[in-house]
């Protein structure tokens, strides 16, 4: 793996030359255990010798640190920062809340590698709001009232994530992993398309939640409640760090459909996706008798959504991106 177009001084060639960034393995012994780490090196394009490039040593240290932590199952600095963000707690209060010394978390944030025991405590807090609430209660007397109340309120808020099904959580986590930016309006429409296309292709719903016909298109009310505070802004929700790695619980077929939707419908904003749903039979039928400005919460039955998308699949072949893109173009043409 190389990258061209970079130049620096080569001490072997005694001049400035182009260099390539390459990966190579090194073997290091840490605490009497041997590890193989992949690090980035700069190689002179003319003489083939390694070059000393500004910042490369720091990059290698970070690479080794990250790989070592992964190998030993230790939390990263990023994991700790997520925990602080999720629970709205500072580094010293977090240390005390977890039962550590006051300077332990600050030292970890500066690069000190945690022990396996302490790492497991941090990981458990990151994985479970119930565990974090337990630790907060155990160490209540060490914290200020403000820090305790803020962290406990955050834990209560995080538990609201589990008001939706486990499969819905996995789908949400995967959508967030695939898309850099998604608003609540856009998310609702993507979930509707995922449900419709998956059920059409595989004969059953991907998640159990019911969809409702609101003014601005199909909506899953439980998901709306999770992200209502973001309004029309992109969702930036630290709570989903709790679901890191859980997308592996999705099947290949489920991931395939989500990828299809994200790579097609996901190219458009929420308002454009709203236009598409407003031209689809399930939403139009559920909204019959309602003026455009009158709210409704009529059910969009899963069976009706599936039946509609079975018809779309017969006409367009929505198991492929090309078919979905043709469908989107036709729907937008009809909406204009």
N, C-alpha and C positions, 0 to 999 in steps of 0.2 A: 504494500500500500504506500504510495508516494504522492507528494504534492509539489508541483513545480512553481516556478516564478518567484522564488525567494532568493535573496542574495545576502552574503556576509563574508567576513574575512576568513580565509582558510590559511592556517599557519603552515601547512605543508606546501601549498602552492605559492604562498607569500603574496597573495593578491585576493581581491574580492571576487568570489565565484558564486554561481548559482548552487543551491543545495536542495536536497530532497529530504522530506520528513518521512522516516520509515519506522516501522515497529520491529523491535527485536526483544528476545527473551533474555532475562538475566536470572541468575540463581543467587538467593540470599538466605542466610541462616539467621533466624530470629528466635531467641530463647531455645536454642538447641534443636530447632525444627527447620527443615529446608523448604524453601518456597521458590516457585518459578513465577516471575512477574514480567508482564509485557510492558515495555517502556518505549517512549518516543525518542528517536535519535535523529540528528541532522547529519547527512552524508554529503560530502562534496561531490558535485556532479562531474568534476574533472578527474580528481585523483582517487575518489572512493573512500577517503578517510573520514572519520567522524569529526565534526566541527563543534566548537563550543559556542552556543548561541545564547544570547541574553534571554533569561526566563526559562530556559529548558530544564535546568536543574530543579527549579521550583515545581515545574510541571511533572517531572519524574517523581519527585517526593509525593505529590498528590496522587499520581497513578499508583505508586506502591502502597500508599496508605489506604486508598480505596479498595485495592485488590486484597490487601491483607485483611481488612475488616470484613470483606465479603467472604473470604476463605474461612475466617474464624467465627462468622456469624455475629459480628459486632456492629452496633449502630454507628451511623455516620454523623458528621457535624450537621448535615442537612436534616437528618432525622430529628436531632435535638432541637434545631431551629423550628421545624414543623410543630413539634410538641409545644414549644413556647407560644407559637402563633395560634395553634388550635385552642389552647387553654388560657390565652391572654395573660401570660404570667412571665415575669422576668427570670433571668438566669439564676440569681441567688435564691429567690423564693422557690423556683422549681427544684433546686438542690434540696432545700429544706423539706418541701412537700413530698419528695421521693424518699426521704429519710437519709440523705447524704449529708456530708459536711457542706457548709455554705459556699465554699470555693470550688467544689467538685465540678459542677456543671460549667462554671466559667473556665476552668482548666481544660475541660473537654472541648469547649468551643475554640480554645486557642490551639488545639491539635493534640493534646494528650490522649492516648488511646485508653478507653475504659476497660476495666476488667470484665470478664464474661458475666460475673454475678450482677454488676451494676448495669451492664449493657442489657441484660435480660429484663431488669426492672424498667428501664427506659422503653424497651420494645413492648413490654406488657402494657405500659401506660399509653403508648401510641396505638395499640391495638384495641384497647377496651376502655370506654368511658367509665364503666362500673369499677374497674380496677383503679383508675385514676381517682375516682371519688373515694374509694377505700383508703388510698394513700393520703389524700387530703385530710380525711377525717382522723386518721391515725396520727398525723403530724400537725393537727389544728393549732396547738399551742405555740408552735414555732413560727407561725405566719401572722401577718397583720390581718385585721378584719377585712380590709379592702382587698388584699391579695386572695384571701380565702374565698370571699363571696364572689369575686369576679371569676375565679377558676371553677368554683362549683356551678355557677350559672352557665358557664361555657360547657361544662360536662352535661348538664341537664339539656342544653341545646343540642349537643352532639347526639344524645340518646334519641332525639326526634328523628334522626336519620333512619332509625330502625322502625319507623312508622310505615315504611314501604317494604315490599317483599325483598327477600335476599336477591332474587333474580333481577329485580328492578335496580337494586344497588349496583349489581355487577354491570348491568347495561349502562347505567349512568357513568360509572367509573371508566368503562371502556370508551364511551363517547368523549369524556373529558381527556382521556389519554390521546385520542386521535385528533381532536380539534384544539387548536391553540386558543380560540375565542368562540364562546357560545353564550348567547343571551337566553333568559328564561323563555321568551317567546319562540326563539329558534329551537331550543331544546324540546319544548312541547311538541312541535311539529315533527321533529326528527323521531321522537319516541312513537308518535302515531304512525309514521311511515315504516319504522322498524317493525312495529306490531303487525301492520297490514301485510307487508311483504313477506315477513317470516311465516305468518299464518297461511298465506296463499301458497307458499312453496312447500311447507311441511305439514299443513293440515291441523295445526294447533297453535295457540298463542305463545309468545315468547315469555310474557309475564302476566300475572293474574289481575293487575289493576284495571279498573273500568275507566273508560274515556267518556268525557262529557262534551256536549256541543255548546261551547261558550261563544260570545259575540265574535271573538278573534280567532275562532277555529277550534279544533279538538284540543282538549286539555285534560291532563291527569291531575285531579285536585290535590292528591297527596304530595305529588312532586311540586306543584305550584306552591304549596305551603312551605316546602323546604327552602325555596329560593325566592320567595316573594320580596324579601328585603333588597334584592338586586334590581328590581323593577325592570328598566329597559337597558341596564348596563351588563357588560360581560360578567359571567359568573366566575368569581375567584374565591373558591371555598376551600379553606384549609382543612375542613373536616374530612375531605375525601382522601387525605393522607392516610386515614384509618383503613382505607380499602386497598392500599398499595399491594399489588401482587395478587389480589383476589380475582382479577379478570381471567386468571387461569381457570377459574371455575366455570367459565363459559365454554360451550362446545364449539367445535370447528364450524359447524353450521350456523350457530348463533353469531360467531365472529364474522363469518362470511357475509351475512345479511347486514350487520352493523357497518362493516367496511363498505358494502355496496351503497348504503344510504349516506354515509359520511362523505364518500367520494363523488356523489352525485348531488343529492339534495343539500348536502353540507356546503356546497359552493355558493349557496344563496343565503341572504339574510332572512330574518324572521318574517318581515312584512311580505317578501316575495313568496315564502313558503305558505303564509297565511292565504294569499291569493289562490294558490293551488288547491288547498283544502276547501276553500269556499266554492270551488267549481267541481268538487267531488260529490257523488250521490249520497254517501252516508251522512255528511254534515248538512247538506241541503235538505235532506228528508227530515232529519232531527230538528231542524230549525223552521220547519213549515209552520206558518201562522204567526211567526215572530217578526216584528219590524226590525230593521237593521240595528236600531239603537236599543232594543229591549233585551235585557239579560235573560239567559236561559241556562239550565243545567240538565238538559235532556240527555239520556243515556245514548251513547253510540255503541250498540251491542257488538261484542267481539265477532259474533257470527256474521253480522252485517258487514263489518269491515273486511273480514276474510272473504266473503262472497264477492264484494266489490273488487278486491285485488286479485282474486282468481280470474275474474273477467279481464282485468288489466293485463295479467300475465299471459292470457291466451292471445291477446292482441299484440302485445309489445315484447314479450319474453323478458320479464323483469328479473330473471336470475343472472342477467349480465348488465354491465354498466351501460352499454350501447342502447339496450332496450329501455332502461330507466331514463336515460338522457332524452330519447325520442318522446317518451311519455311526458317528461317535464316540459319539453319544448311545445308540445301540442297543448298542454294545459295552460301554459302561459300565453299562448297565442289566443286561446279561447277566453282568457281573462282580460285581454286588452281590448 
